[in-house]
Structures are given as C-alpha cells and as structure tokens.
Amino acid sequence: MSQQELHKQILDNLSGAVVMINDQMVVEYANPSAEMLLEASMRRLSLLPLEEWFILCGDERDDVEACFKSGHPYTRREAKLVTLGGHTLTVDYSVNPIFLANGSKRLLIEIEARDRLMRIEREEDLLSQHDTARSLVRGMAHEIKNPLGGIRGAAQLLERELSDPSLHDYTHVIIEEADRLRNLVDRLLGPRKLPKLEDVNIHAILERVCSLISAETNQGVIFDRDYDPSIPEFVGDAEQLIQAILNIVRNSMQAMFGANVPEPKIHIRTRALRQITLGTERHRLACCVEIVDNGPGIPDEILSKIFYPMVSGRAEGTGLGLSIAQSIINQHQGLIECETRPGETKFQLFIPLELNHEPAR
C-alpha cells in the first residue's frame, strides 16, 4: 500500500467530516462522514460551487478565499450549516491550508456536528435543575410539615377547651388551612411511591387522556392524532403516566382557553426512536410522544424554569403540573423537553422502551 493510499484510508475511516477543496473552490475529496453530514455524495459535491453546499453565512466564500491568500487557518464555533437535504445543523468547523510539493494549495475543511453534544448538555442541565429543585422542595417540606403538625394538634386541643361553640369556627379555620398547606407540600413533592410496573400501551394511555380532556371541555378541544403502530408495549406505571400526560395536555388546554384561541387544537404524535441518548444514558429504543398545541406560546422569561415547582404562566396556576409530570417521566428513566414560539408549543416526552435497572427514585 502506497503512502497516498494509506492516508486516504485513514481519512475515509475518520468519524469526523473532512472535505478538501482546490483554489477553484471545487471539492476534490470528501470522506464518507462528510457525505453523510452534508447529505450528498462526493461526486455531487464536486459539481457544486462552494456556496451551494457550504451554506453558512454571506461572507463564507470571502473568508475561504482570504485563507487561500494568507495561508492562515481559522475556526468557527457553533455555526449554522444547511445541508443539501435542507436540514439545519449546528457545527464547529476549521479551515486549514495545505501546501503541496508542486507549490499549489488546498484547503482542508474539518466539520464537527454539535447538535448531539448540545442536546446532551441541555438534557444534563435540565435533569440537574430538576434534581436541585426536588432536593430544595424536600428540605422545605420537612421544615414546613413539622410545625404544621404542631399547629394542627394545638388547634384541636384548643377546640376541646373552648366552651363557647361559636369559637370553634376559628379553630376549624386553623385546622383546615394547616391541612391545605400540608396537601400543597405533598403535591410539591410529586409522586411519593415508586412506579407500579406492568406492561403498558402508550396509545391506550393517550386515548384515556384525550377522553378525559374531551369530557372536561365538552369536546371543546380538537385532537389530531398521528400514532406509530410499531411502538411495542413497555414496562411502566399506567396510572402515573396518565397523570403526567394529563398534566401536560391540561396545561396546553388551559393556555389555549386563556388566550381565547378560536379553534383550540392539540396534535399528538408518537414515534419509536433508535439509539437515543437521554442525559448521559444511551438507549437502544425509546418512545417519543409529541404534544403540540396552537396556543399563545410560553413567555421567554419562564421557558427555562417551567419544570420548577410553583412556576406558572397563568395567574391562577399552581405551577405544579409540569414539575410533577417531569418527576414521573424521570422515574421511568425518561425526560420531557419543551419548544415554543407564538402560536405553537411542543412538549416532547422521551421514554425508554427497555428498563435495564430499577426505576429512578
């Protein structure tokens, strides 16, 4: 094997995308990773001008030409690249000049997709925030429930000592408010028991939620379903999953009704995903449930905090529904994400279809 063949074999087997262009801005080489990333064969790339496949910004061709002239390499971080298939990717890339023995130059462009890494970082941050909030709430619950028990007990003893029955109304208020605060703290803590695991069908759960919301709203919400029949049954707690999804769908319904949306619609879509990473865990197969409404969207100032307890975009909201839903999906080793823009809010629930160990506590 010649030295040139060896070098080509090394480049062909790199996991990173590598493209080499000449001084006419024509592709002379693209390794298989680059073909996959750019969604085009090397033959097709070699027929296209630079600006048609290396779509980043208006000044990109000027930067590449300047690199040819100066011989100075450069790097860009988290740039937006549009593939020939029309998909937008976030990438890091570097452009390095290569000087050949005959005096000519080539540019070697190395492209690294950042989307998957950014997703992992975002999910780790989301899980970390949720764990921090849960720890804070547990500590607060302990500090609140102990004195509440004392207040309630003292009110009961006081009621027995009061000879005037008309004064019992005041002790009843104390007892009832203590009970209300205790129930609020219990709801803040979310589900207090581990999931009761059994075989569940995600579509049966979704249909149950749709029927409950339809009954609540007197058929006031239009449900548009797009189910993937290939999703198998998986091990989970049907009651808790119904509660989690119901919280999300009810949240969407209330947002649409609050904004007086003319035709409130919720689109529910399911898909099976393969080889997906949730946080730091890689799963062979997962179920993705998308819940999309045509409501007003979530304000930017609370979007990053919507899974915290007591955070709500509605004046009358408790801010507990989404926090509890995230806790339940976390117990199933899954995750909930949210994307929003005016006129559309999308919640994505990712649930692994194979539990390899005990449910998250």
Phi, psi and omega per residue, in radians:
M1 nan 2.243 3.138
S2 -1.281 2.864 3.129
Q3 -1.073 -0.667 3.141
Q4 -1.143 -0.737 3.116
E5 -1.122 -0.679 3.119
L6 -1.099 -0.787 3.141
H7 -1.084 -0.705 3.131
K8 -1.147 -0.692 3.135
Q9 -1.129 -0.669 3.097
I10 -1.096 -0.834 -3.139
L11 -1.109 -0.680 -3.133
D12 -1.096 -0.483 -3.071
N13 -1.738 0.081 3.069
L14 -1.255 2.488 3.070
S15 -1.369 -0.367 3.098
G16 -1.458 2.616 -3.128
A17 -1.391 2.251 -3.136
V18 -2.282 2.251 3.112
V19 -2.274 2.385 3.081
M20 -2.052 2.293 3.124
I21 -2.143 2.690 3.111
N22 -1.676 -3.046 -3.070
D23 -1.271 -0.093 3.032
Q24 -1.659 0.162 -3.124
M25 1.107 0.538 3.133
V26 -1.870 2.403 -3.134
V27 -1.244 2.182 3.064
E28 -1.805 -0.395 3.131
Y29 -2.718 2.458 2.991
A30 -2.508 2.225 -3.131
N31 -1.372 2.904 -3.105
P32 -0.963 -0.606 3.112
S33 -1.116 -0.655 3.104
A34 -1.196 -0.679 3.112
E35 -1.081 -0.715 3.116
M36 -1.165 -0.758 -3.095
L37 -1.146 -0.784 -3.074
L38 -1.487 -0.120 3.111
E39 1.042 0.782 3.130
A40 -2.776 2.593 3.084
S41 -1.338 2.833 3.104
M42 -1.083 -0.642 3.140
R43 -1.057 -0.769 -3.141
R44 -1.183 -0.720 3.138
L45 -1.065 -0.650 -3.087
S46 -1.206 -0.277 3.130
L47 -1.639 -0.093 -3.048
L48 -1.885 2.518 2.999
P49 -1.177 2.757 -3.057
L50 -0.915 -0.778 -3.020
E51 -1.219 -0.165 3.137
E52 -1.578 -0.401 3.105
W53 -2.013 -0.404 3.120
F54 -1.813 1.136 -3.011
I55 -1.544 1.790 -3.116
L56 -2.187 -1.081 3.117
C57 -2.696 2.986 -3.052
G58 -1.108 -0.463 -3.052
D59 -1.654 0.098 -3.014
E60 -1.104 -0.744 3.135
R61 -1.100 -0.683 3.114
D62 -1.088 -0.710 3.140
D63 -1.135 -0.705 3.133
V64 -1.156 -0.754 3.120
E65 -1.110 -0.658 3.105
A66 -1.142 -0.616 3.103
C67 -1.154 -0.680 3.067
F68 -1.041 -0.782 -3.057
K69 -1.281 -0.784 -3.045
S70 -1.476 -0.492 -3.066
G71 1.353 0.202 -3.128
H72 -1.692 2.169 3.108
P73 -1.238 2.790 3.052
Y74 -2.589 2.838 -3.081
T75 -2.352 2.502 3.035
R76 -2.145 2.447 -3.141
R77 -1.951 2.407 3.044
E78 0.888 0.843 3.049
A79 -1.480 2.747 3.114
K80 -1.697 2.133 -3.135
L81 -2.047 2.230 3.098
V82 -1.744 2.079 -3.118
T83 -1.328 2.945 3.112
L84 -1.190 -0.304 3.053
G85 -1.469 -0.021 3.089
G86 1.575 0.108 -3.141
H87 -1.581 2.426 3.115
T88 -1.661 2.185 -3.139
L89 -2.068 2.643 2.965
T90 -1.710 2.174 -3.043
V91 -2.353 2.693 2.837
D92 -1.811 2.424 3.089
Y93 -2.533 2.687 3.084
S94 -2.297 2.535 3.133
V95 -2.075 2.099 -3.081
N96 -2.203 2.252 3.091
P97 -1.320 2.526 3.070
I98 -2.141 2.223 -3.119
F99 -1.768 2.064 -3.120
L100 -1.537 2.882 -3.061
A101 -1.125 -0.525 -3.131
N102 -1.428 0.094 3.092
G103 1.619 -0.135 3.133
S104 -1.437 2.929 -3.111
K105 -2.131 2.666 2.965
R106 -2.345 2.765 3.033
L107 -2.015 2.273 3.087
L108 -1.793 2.064 -3.131
I109 -1.866 2.071 3.092
E110 -1.851 2.199 -3.063
I111 -2.121 2.259 3.109
E112 -2.148 2.098 3.114
A113 -1.230 2.313 -3.100
R114 -1.832 -0.144 -3.018
D115 -0.992 -0.830 -3.093
R116 -1.140 -0.746 3.133
L117 -1.133 -0.706 3.121
M118 -1.145 -0.630 3.099
R119 -1.129 -0.778 3.125
I120 -1.064 -0.774 3.136
E121 -1.085 -0.725 -3.139
R122 -1.131 -0.738 -3.124
E123 -1.200 -0.698 3.088
E124 -1.077 -0.704 3.119
D125 -1.140 -0.711 3.127
L126 -1.107 -0.784 3.131
L127 -1.144 -0.687 3.125
S128 -1.132 -0.740 3.101
Q129 -1.068 -0.745 -3.110
H130 -1.161 -0.723 3.114
D131 -1.104 -0.698 3.123
T132 -1.112 -0.773 3.126
A133 -1.101 -0.714 3.131
R134 -1.101 -0.738 3.130
S135 -1.117 -0.716 3.123
L136 -1.107 -0.771 -3.122
V137 -1.139 -0.702 3.121
R138 -1.053 -0.757 3.119
G139 -1.120 -0.753 3.117
M140 -1.126 -0.694 -3.118
A141 -1.054 -0.745 3.127
H142 -1.088 -0.746 -3.101
E143 -1.248 -0.492 -3.098
I144 -1.501 -0.735 -3.014
K145 -1.221 -0.573 3.131
N146 -1.085 -0.945 3.103
P147 -1.145 -0.507 3.101
L148 -1.096 -0.701 3.096
G149 -1.089 -0.689 3.112
G150 -1.162 -0.732 3.127
I151 -1.091 -0.762 -3.114
R152 -1.137 -0.764 3.129
G153 -1.100 -0.731 3.134
A154 -1.122 -0.665 3.121
A155 -1.135 -0.652 3.116
Q156 -1.165 -0.736 3.110
L157 -1.132 -0.717 3.126
L158 -1.086 -0.703 -3.137
E159 -1.054 -0.657 3.137
R160 -1.184 -0.520 -3.083
E161 -1.476 -0.301 -3.096
L162 -1.399 2.140 -3.124
S163 -1.451 -0.399 -3.128
D164 -1.561 1.920 -3.105
P165 -1.038 -0.463 -3.125
S166 -1.129 -0.395 3.133
L167 -1.400 -0.206 -3.130
H168 -1.158 -0.407 3.108
D169 -1.021 -0.639 -3.118
Y170 -1.226 -0.715 3.112
T171 -1.200 -0.570 3.081
H172 -1.099 -0.683 3.113
V173 -1.079 -0.781 -3.138
I174 -1.060 -0.806 -3.112
I175 -1.142 -0.774 -3.113
E176 -1.152 -0.694 3.125
E177 -1.207 -0.640 3.075
A178 -1.098 -0.731 3.108
D179 -1.143 -0.673 3.138
R180 -1.114 -0.760 3.129
L181 -1.157 -0.647 3.101
R182 -1.121 -0.742 3.123
N183 -1.127 -0.647 3.108
L184 -1.100 -0.758 3.121
V185 -1.105 -0.718 3.109
D186 -1.073 -0.681 3.111
R187 -1.205 -0.606 3.068
L188 -1.054 -0.628 -3.117
L189 -1.273 -0.293 3.138
G190 1.326 -2.807 -3.116
P191 -1.072 2.255 -3.043
R192 -1.689 -0.075 -3.126
K193 -2.093 2.712 3.076
L194 -1.218 2.686 -3.133
P195 -1.029 2.494 3.018
K196 -1.567 1.731 -2.942
L197 -1.405 2.300 3.073
E198 -2.765 2.946 3.104
D199 -1.209 2.219 -3.127
V200 -2.240 2.677 3.093
N201 -1.944 2.063 -3.035
I202 -1.093 -0.567 -3.100
H203 -1.291 -0.577 3.053
A204 -1.145 -0.659 3.102
I205 -1.128 -0.779 -3.134
L206 -1.130 -0.700 3.121
E207 -1.142 -0.632 3.081
R208 -1.091 -0.766 3.130
V209 -1.113 -0.767 3.140
C210 -1.048 -0.728 -3.134
S211 -1.164 -0.651 3.120
L212 -1.142 -0.792 -3.135
I213 -1.182 -0.678 3.107
S214 -1.075 -0.686 3.113
A215 -1.184 -0.692 3.139
E216 -1.120 -0.652 -3.007
T217 -1.799 0.083 -3.109
N218 0.971 0.873 3.136
Q219 1.083 0.489 -3.082
G220 -1.416 -0.114 3.127
V221 -2.063 2.333 3.082
I222 -1.529 2.187 3.096
F223 -1.813 2.193 3.104
D224 -1.963 1.983 -3.036
R225 -1.820 2.456 3.059
D226 -2.466 1.533 -3.010
Y227 -1.709 2.522 3.042
D228 -1.678 1.857 -3.072
P229 -1.210 -0.180 -3.118
S230 -1.389 -0.184 -3.121
I231 -1.208 2.121 -3.119
P232 -1.407 2.949 2.972
E233 -1.132 2.666 3.109
F234 -2.445 2.973 -3.092
V235 -1.502 2.165 3.137
G236 -2.934 -3.139 3.091
D237 -1.798 1.848 -3.055
A238 -1.048 -0.737 -3.098
E239 -1.097 -0.773 -3.137
Q240 -1.206 -0.678 3.128
L241 -1.139 -0.671 3.050
I242 -1.054 -0.739 -3.139
Q243 -1.102 -0.765 -3.120
A244 -1.102 -0.853 -3.101
I245 -1.215 -0.636 3.091
L246 -1.070 -0.716 3.113
N247 -1.042 -0.730 -3.115
I248 -1.225 -0.816 -3.117
V249 -1.149 -0.697 3.104
R250 -1.127 -0.673 3.095
N251 -1.055 -0.755 3.105
S252 -1.122 -0.755 -3.135
M253 -1.069 -0.798 -3.129
Q254 -1.140 -0.637 3.113
A255 -1.141 -0.719 -3.140
M256 -1.208 -0.744 3.121
F257 -1.148 -0.677 3.137
G258 -1.123 -0.510 3.140
A259 -1.661 0.087 -3.132
N260 0.930 0.815 3.090
V261 -1.122 2.247 -3.046
P262 -1.020 -0.801 3.132
E263 -2.218 1.481 -3.134
P264 -1.051 2.174 -3.106
K265 -2.356 2.402 3.067
I266 -2.155 2.123 3.117
H267 -1.720 2.178 3.132
I268 -2.014 2.125 -3.081
R269 -2.236 2.370 3.082
T270 -2.122 2.500 3.078
R271 -2.568 2.598 3.011
A272 -1.615 2.249 -3.141
L273 -1.972 2.445 -3.131
R274 -1.915 2.534 3.080
Q275 0.878 1.082 -3.112
I276 -1.927 2.474 3.096
T277 -1.791 2.207 3.066
L278 -2.060 1.949 -3.001
G279 1.171 -2.130 3.106
T280 -1.838 0.004 -3.095
E281 -1.654 2.292 3.077
R282 -1.731 2.307 -3.096
H283 -2.111 2.414 -3.116
R284 -1.182 -0.659 -3.089
L285 -2.572 2.378 3.140
A286 -2.478 2.723 3.068
C287 -1.747 2.302 3.070
C288 -1.986 2.150 3.073
V289 -1.966 2.114 3.091
E290 -1.844 2.264 3.088
I291 -2.099 1.914 -3.019
V292 -2.089 2.210 3.094
D293 -2.032 2.857 3.120
N294 -1.838 0.641 3.122
G295 -1.390 -2.932 -3.021
P296 -1.338 -0.179 -3.064
G297 1.596 2.945 -3.110
I298 -1.786 2.296 3.127
P299 -0.995 2.467 -3.113
D300 -0.998 -0.599 -3.038
E301 -1.210 -0.312 3.127
I302 -2.036 -0.039 -3.057
L303 -1.027 -0.742 -3.100
S304 -1.305 -0.123 -3.070
K305 -2.095 0.183 -2.989
I306 -1.178 -0.344 3.127
F307 -1.617 0.043 3.013
Y308 -1.358 2.550 3.029
P309 -1.100 2.548 3.046
M310 1.227 0.288 3.052
V311 -1.868 2.103 -3.095
S312 -2.528 2.561 3.076
G313 -1.563 -0.048 3.141
R314 -1.959 2.455 -3.099
A315 -1.064 -0.600 -3.097
E316 -1.620 0.013 -3.094
G317 -1.376 2.638 3.112
T318 -1.566 -0.363 -3.119
G319 1.289 0.411 -3.103
L320 -1.884 -0.443 -3.016
G321 -1.017 -0.863 -3.092
L322 -1.253 -0.603 3.096
S323 -1.106 -0.759 3.117
I324 -1.156 -0.721 3.121
A325 -1.048 -0.765 3.123
Q326 -1.100 -0.696 3.122
S327 -1.073 -0.747 -3.123
I328 -1.149 -0.798 -3.141
I329 -1.161 -0.627 3.052
N330 -1.056 -0.682 3.106
Q331 -1.106 -0.422 3.069
H332 -1.637 0.316 3.112
Q333 1.124 0.386 -3.126
G334 -1.911 -2.858 -3.019
L335 -2.741 2.576 3.032
I336 -2.018 2.320 3.052
E337 -2.138 2.791 -3.107
C338 -2.397 2.384 2.995
E339 -2.223 2.518 -3.097
T340 -2.612 2.653 2.978
R341 -2.716 2.836 -3.133
P342 -0.964 2.197 3.136
G343 1.601 -0.049 3.134
E344 -2.801 2.296 3.008
T345 -2.284 2.263 -3.104
K346 -2.127 2.141 2.990
F347 -1.789 2.322 3.087
Q348 -2.039 2.152 3.090
L349 -1.858 2.149 3.105
F350 -1.931 2.111 -3.111
I351 -2.246 2.054 3.078
P352 -1.035 2.461 -3.129
L353 -1.570 -0.080 3.082
E354 -2.315 2.056 3.085
L355 -1.578 2.018 -3.091
N356 -1.596 -0.189 -3.141
H357 -2.672 -3.033 -3.078
E358 -1.086 2.566 3.111
P359 -0.998 2.587 3.085
A360 -1.093 2.447 -3.112
R361 -1.638 nan nan
